[in-house]
Structure formats: C-alpha cells, structure tokens
Amino acid sequence: MKTLQITGQDLLAIGYTEGRALGKAMNIANKNIAEEDKGKLMALLTKVLQEPESYVLHEVLSPIARALGAGKPDPNDIIPIKEIGDDYVIYGADHIEEGARKQMATAMRLPVTVAGALMPDAHQGYGLPIGGVLATKNAIIPYGVGVDIGCRMALSVFDITEDFFLQNQAKFKRELIAQTNFGAGGGFKGKDKAEHALLDSADFNITSFIKDMHSKAAKQLGSSGGGNHFVEWGIIEFAEADEALNMPAGKYVALLTHSGSRGFGATIAGHYTRIAKNLCKLPQGAQDLAYLDMNSEAGQEYWLAMNLAGDYASACHDVIHRKLTAAIGGQVLARVENHHNFAWKEMWNGEEVIVHRKGATPAGKGVMGIIPGSMTAPGFLVRGKGAEQSLNSASHGAGRQMSRTAATKNITKAEMSAILKANDVTLIGAGLDEAPMAYKDINKVMAGQTDLVDVVAKFKPKMVRMADDGSRED
C-alpha cells in the first residue's frame, strides 16, 4: 500500500520552480515510483533537475526531463523534410477525415519515404494515421508501426452448424467467458498461465530490456487486453465453395479474435519511439514520425523486437483458439490469420523497401485476410488482388467515425442495447466507446476497396466478448 506523497513545497525546496516541470515531477513521483522511500525519491528528483539530459530516454522520468528543457533539438540538428510531399493514393476518399489526410501528407514529406497509400477505414492516429501504408528506404518508424505491435485477426471455421450454436448458446457463452481474459493489465496467474513454445525463444535475450519483460509476457499470454479487441462467436457463410481453403459452400460456426502484443508490444513501442525521437530530430509536426536507420544498432534492435512482438501476438491467438476449440469440440475446417501494425521488407520498383501497415491488411495477390466490421456489422474473409498502387494493402476494419470521447458522450446505453437486440447479438463487456455507431459503415468501406480484395465469405457476429471496463489498453 503506497503511503508516499510528494508535495509542491517539497519540490520547491530542492530547486524546482512553479511551472510544468514541477507539476510533472509531482504527478509522476506520486503515481509511478511507489517503491522508493521519500528520501531516495527526493534525491532522484534532484538529479533529474540537475542533469535533465541524462533522463531524456528514461522510461518513467523522461516527461520531467523534457519539461525542464532537455531533448530540445538544436536547429542545426533538425533533419529537413521535403517542401512538397510525394503523391499517394486514397481509397474511399469520401469517408476519410481531414486529420488523417494531413498526417499522411506529412509522412509523404519524409526524406526516406518512397510511396504511400491511405485505406478507406483511415482515421487520425499518432504519427502515421490508422489505415496508413508507407514505404520507406532503409528506415523504420516505430509510430508508423504503432503501439500495439503485430495486432491481428484470427479466424477458425468449425464443422458445427448454425442450428447447433443456436440450441447451445449457454455453453458457447459459458466457455467464452471461462477461456478468455480481458482488461487493462489483465493476464493469468499460477496454473492458469498458458504454455507456448514462443516463451522459450532465444529472441527474448536480444537485449536486457526485452529479457526483463519476459515474466510480464508470460503472464499476459493468451489474454486480449482492452480497446477494440474482442473474441467472438459468429456464423460465416461461403456463398460459393472455395477450393484454396477446401471449404464447401454453406454456413458454419466460426471463432474470430482481434488482439495484439499486449503490454509487451506497447513497452517496446514506447521505448524505441523515445530512442528514435532522440536520434532523428524532425521539424515540429513531423516528430512522431521519427525513424531509425536500418543499418544502426537501434534500428536492428527494434526490427528484432518488433518481430518478436508480432510472434507473441500470434501466440496469444493460438492459445485462445486452442482453448476454445478444446472446450467446444468440433473440427477446425479452416484457419486464417493476418496482422497489421507491422513493417515488412518488400520489393517496390525493383528495390527493397520497408512497408509500414498501421491498421492496414496485407493484400498481396492470393493473400488471405479478415476485415471485421463492428460488434453488430458483418466482417469479411477476403483474398488480396495484389494492387501495386495500394502497396498490396487493404483496410483492417470499418474504422472509427467517432472518437472514444465523442462516442461516450453521444451514445446512450439504451441506444446500444437497441442495436444489439436488433441484430440478435449477445455482448459481454465493452463500453459505449465501442458502440457500433462509433464505426464507419463497413459496406461503404468494402465498396471503396473492390480493386484491392475479393470477398470469399461473410461473417456475422452472434456473441461478442470485450473488456468489461471499455479499457483503452491494447
């Protein structure tokens, strides 16, 4: 139980002055460093005050150092960007907000940018917009990948009929609750912790920073976090047989999951974004697009860490699908998985580039993917067409049309209950920030990318679980 309390008077006594730095120091001290006794903590805060540059990259104390003026670039160190950004293609332009366009336009001005595209579900984010695809030459942008590294979709199609699901909904609901774990900081303890070969990977020894997160990764393996992450049962319909998947036409029960690399990936993203901003000093307005040279030690470290986080996200889905398959029974007829919030080495105009897909689905020719709607709107199993203009990409979902804050303020519980009832969907958890009305019309989004993907099957959600608290954590 924390009893420590640092006051403004304490900080003034050691040399802080009234202002932003004092407020940051007091807030951080009282919320994040509970294990320190007051004497040690005051000594630490004194060191930050005296040597702020030494703490610019500190996991917890960097906001204080920056408020004290540390890390501000010398004008001579700022990397110039192009006066006019390169052209890029926009899909579904009628439904994309100005903020996302402006962010993409800034990304196209980077000296390392070679191509870009904006998907029809795009909306404003941090650095690269959600739904932004950016190809760079020998450089990787941590905020071009995103905070939830390797976030993905996974679909299992069972030899179970729709009638069986409707007649046994109580069992499907019971197991959905029993076998999944949601919420900020969520995870498993003791005998409930999952086992997976990934936890034995030597890649966890890449750096001491990564190694120190192993225990947290083990605890959260197989959990889903918060935000828009979900585990849901639904009915998938193949209007025609699909030879590649060996799926006959018909309706089948399916399990669809959406989640990423949890706290493991988020910590990697924050750590390497701070390093990128310290090494790559871009002009105001472009700073969240700070990049790492792929030939640098930091660039190679991030690349390896990003790939490990992606593998970890995949392991989380594997655990969830194995547990629910064992609980429900039935044979898995087909399994499809794809990820976004990632960077790939690909060929573009005869040269190797780094393609960032932040909230965008890989859609190379013949590549399978899943594009979900909302908790009441259909999702789509798709096959990529390999459209070069889109950098072989498509949308990763419907995309938000309303911020979380706006959704909470403008949507009532009664309205949310009504739309769930109208679509015959059972919801477990979720806040108003995830209400279906907060998302774009998935049918309009799909209409904006007919050149990018072919629809193979249509998925209708029937029973959805999300974080009970509507948590923002990914």
N, C-alpha and C positions, 0 to 999 in steps of 0.2 A: 504494500500500500504506500503510495507516494505522499510524503509529508513536506518535501522540499518546496519552497516558494521564494522566488527571486522577485524583488520589487524594483520599481524605477529608481527609488532612492539608493538601493544597493548599487545599481549600475552607475548612477551619477557619482557615487562616492569613489569609484575606481577609474573615473575619467570619461565615461560616456557622456554625451550631451543630448539634450532634448532633440528628438527627431526620429527618423525612420529606423536608423540603426539600433537605437535604444529599444524601440518597440519590437523589432525583430528579435533582438537578443533576449528580451524578457519572455516573449512568446515561445521561442524555441527552447530556452532553458527550462521553462515550467512544463512543457509538453513532451519533450523528446529526450531529456537526459536525466531521467529519474534515478538512475543508479548512482549518480555522483552525490557525494555529500556537499554541503553548501560551500565549504572552504575550497575544495578541489574545483568545484564548478566556477567559483568566482575567479580562481587563478587561471582557469582555462579561458574564460571570457576576457580576462585582462590580456592574455596572449593574443587572442583574436584582435583586440583593439590595437595592440602594439604592432602586430605583424599580419595584417589582413590578407596580404598577398599569399601567405603560406596556407591559407584556408579557403582559397577560391574554389578548389575542387573537392572540398570536404563534403562527405555525404550529408551531414546534418548542419554544419556551421557555415556553409557557403553563402546562404542568404544574408547572414550578418556581415560577412566579409565584403560582399558586393554592395551592401547598403553603406558600408564605410568607404566605398570608392574603389575597392580592389577589382582587378579584372577588366577595368575600362580600357579599351584599346587605344594605343597611340594612333592618331590619324594616319601616320605614315605606315602603320602595320595593317590597315584595313585593305582587304582584297577587293579590287574593283569588280563590279559586275557589268554585264552588257547594258548599254543605254536603252536598247530596244530588244525585248525578248524574242526568241525564236517562235515561229508559228507552231501551234499544236491543234489537234483535232478535238472537237467536243461532240459527244453523243448525248442525245436527249436534251439539247441546249435550252429548250423552253422551260425546263423544270429545275434548272440549276441556279442557285443564288449567286449574287454578285460577289460575296465574300470568298466563295470557292474559286471563282474565276480570277479574282485578284491574287489569291495565293498561288494559283497555277501560273499566272503571268509572271510573278516574281521568281518562281522556280525556273522558268524558262530563260531567265536572265543570268543564271549562274554560269561562270566560265567553264564548268565541267559538264554542263547539260548538252546533250546531243539530240534528244527527241522527247516528246511528251504527249499525253492524251488524258482526257477527262471523261470519266464514265457517267452514265445517266443517273446514277444514285448519288452523285457527288454533293458534298456539303462541306462547310468550313471546318477545319481542324487546327492542329498546331503544326507549323512548318508546311509540309505538303498537305493539301486538302484530302479529306477522306474521299476515296474514289479517284485519286490522282495517280497517274502512272508516269514515271520519269526515268529516262535512260541517261546515265552519266558515264563519262570516260574516266576509268581508273579511280573512281571516288565513290564512297558510300556515305549516305546521310542518315544518321540514327533517327531523326524525326521524319525522314522520308519512308522509313520502315514503320515507325510508330511505337507506341508504348507497349502494346500487347503483342509482342513479337510472335509470329507464327500462328496467330489466331486462325482458326479453321472451322470448316464444316465436315461432318462425317455422317454418312447415311448407311444404314443396314436395312436391307429388304428381306422380309421373312416369308416363309411359306405358310402364313397364317391369314385366314380370310377376314374380311371386314365384319362379317356376322359374328365370328368368334370374339373379336375385340368388343363389339357392342354388347355381347352377352356376358363378358367377363371384365367390365371396366373397373370394378372394385379391385380386382387383382392387379391389373395394369397400374392403377393409381397407387396401390399399396407398395408395389415394388419400385415404382418411380421415385417415391419418397424415401424408401428404405435404402436404395442403392446409389443415391446421388447426394451431393453436398454443395451448398451454395452460400454465398455471402462474403463480404469483405473480411479478409483474414481467415476465411474458412479452411478446413482441412480435416485430417483424420488423426487419431491417436491410438497408440498401443496396437492391439490385434486388428484394429480396423484399417490400419495403414496398408496401402496397396503395395504389391511387389511388381517390379518390372525390370527387365534386363538393362534398360537405359540407366538406371541408378548405379550400375556397375561400370558405366562408361569411363574410360580414361580421360575423356574430354572435360570431366569435372575438375581435373588437375591442371587445366590450361594455365590458370593464374590462381594466386591465393584468394583473390576477390571472388572468383567463381567457386572455388573449393569451399569457401566459408558459407555459401548458400545451399550446400548440398542437403543439410538437415531440413531446411525450410522446403526445398523442392520435394523431398521425400514425404514430408507431412502433407503437402498440398496435392500430391499426385492423385489424379482421378477426381479432383473437385472442379467446380465450374466457375467460382467467383461470382461477380455481380454484373451490373450494367445490363447490356442486351444479350448476355449469354443465357442459353437455355438447353434443356433436354426435353424432348417431346416425342410423344407417340402420334402417329398420323396414318392416313391412308394414301398410298401412292398408286397412281393409275398410269399404266402403259397403254396408250390408245392403240399402239401397234407393237408387235414383237421387236425386240432389239437383239440382233444376232451377236454383236460385240459383247454384250453383257449376258447373253444366253438367257434372256428374260422373255417369256411369252406375254402376249397382251393380257391385260386383266388388272384387277385391283388387289393390293397386298398391304398388310400391316408393315409399317416401317418405323424405325427409330432414327431421329435426326438430332444431332448435337451441334452446338456452337459454343466454343470457348477457346482460350489460348494458353499462354505460358504462365499465367497467374503472377504471383509476386516475384518469381524468379526472372521472368522476362521484363517485368516493369523495372526492377532494380538494375538490370543490365542496360536498359534503355536510358534511364536517368544518369547512370554513371558515365556512359560513353557520349551522351549528349553534352555533359559538362566538359568532358575532355575535348570534344570537337569544337565547342564554342571557345575554349581557351586557345586551341591551336589554329583555328580557322576563323579569323575575325572579319565578319561580313558587315556591310553597311546596315544601318537601322532599317528595320522592316524585312530584312533577309536573314537575321541572326539565327532564327530557329531552323534554318536550312544549312547550318554549319556542317561541313563534310570532313571525312577522314580520307587521306590518301591511302589507296590500297597497298602501296609499297611501304607504308610506315608501320611501325610496331603496333601503334594504336589501331590502325586500320585492320591489320591482320588479326589482332586480338578480338576486335568487335565482330569480324566476319565469323570467326570460330565460335564466339559466344552466341551470336545470332543463330547460327545453325544448330547449336546445342539446344537453345531455347525452342526452336522450331520442332526439333525431335522430341523435346519434353512435352510440348503441346500435343503432338501426335500420340505420345504415350498416355496422356490424360484421357484422350478419346478412346484409345484402345481399352483402357481399364473400364471406363463407363460402359462401353458396348459389350465387353466380355461379361461383366457383372449382370447386366440386364438381360442378355441372351440366356445366361445360365438360369436366371430367376424365372423367366417367362417360358423358356423352352422353344422348340421350333428350330427349323433350319434356316441359316442365312443363305439366301439365293444370290445376293449381290451386295457388294460393299464399295462405296465410292467416298473418297476423301480429297479435299483440296484446301489449300491455305492462302491467306492474304497477309498483309502486314509483314512483308518479307522482301528480300532482294535476291535476284538470280543473276548469274553470269550467262548472258545470251549473245547471239550474234545479231548485229544490226548494220546494214550496209557494208558487210564484209569485215567488220571489226568487232572485237569483244567489248561489250558494254555491261554496266550494272543496271539492271531493270528493277526499280523500286515499284512495288504494287502496294500502296497503302489503302486498304479497303477496296481491292480490285482482284478479280478471279483470273487466274491463268486460263487462257482460251486459245492455246495453240491448236493447230489442226488435229482433230480427233481426241483432244484432251477433255476428260470428263470433269464436270464441276457441278456445284449445287448453289443455287441463288435463292435464298429464302425471302419470304415477304414479311409479314408481321405475325403476331400470335393468332390472328384470325384470317389472314390473307394467304393464298397459296404460295408454295415455293416451287422451284423448277429444277429438275435434273437436266443438265444441258451438255452438249458436246461442242467444243470450240471449232470455229471455222478457220482459224489461223489468219485473221485480218492484220496485215502488217501495219496499217495506219494506227490501229489501236494498241500497237506493241503486243499483239497476241493476248489481249486482255478483255474482260467484260466486268459488269458490276458485281459487287459482292452481296447485294441485297437490295431492299427497296430504298434505303437511305432516309435520313430524318428530314422532315419538313418543318419540324417544330423542336426547339431546344428543350432540354430536360426541364429547365426552369419554367419555360412557357407552357409546357405540357402540364406540369404540376399545378400551375395557376389557372389554366383554362379548361381543363378536363375534369369532370366530376366522377366520383366513384359510381354513381348511378349510370352515367353515360358509358363508362367502361363495362359495367355489368350487362348493360343492354346489348352492346355489340358482341360480347362473348356469348350471350344467350342466343342472339340472332344467328350466330354462326355455329352453335352447338359445340362450343369449345370449353373444356374444363381447365381452369387456371389455378395453379398452385404457386403462390407467391407473386412477386412483381409489384412495382409501384406505378403510380399514374404516369411517371416519366417514360414508361414503356408501353403506354396505351397504343392500340393500333392507329388511332387518329394522329399520333405524333409522326407517323411514317408516310412517305410518298405512296402513291398508288402503284403497286408492283406491276400491274398490267401496262401502265404507261411507261414504266422503266423498261420492261421487256420489249415494248414496241420500239423503244429508242435504240435497241441493240440487235435487231434482226440480222444485221450484217456480221455480227460477232459470234453468235451461237445459234445452234439448232436445239429446240426443246425435245427432249427424249421422253420425259414423264412429268406428271404434275402431282405435287404433294400437298395434301390438305391436313393442317394441324387439327388434332382432336383433343389432346391432353398435354398441357404445357406446364413445365416447372421452371421457375426463375428464382432469383434471390428474394427471400421473404421481405427484405428491407428496401428493395429497389436500389441496392447499393451501386455506387459508381465504379467500384474497383473492378478491374478486368482480370 
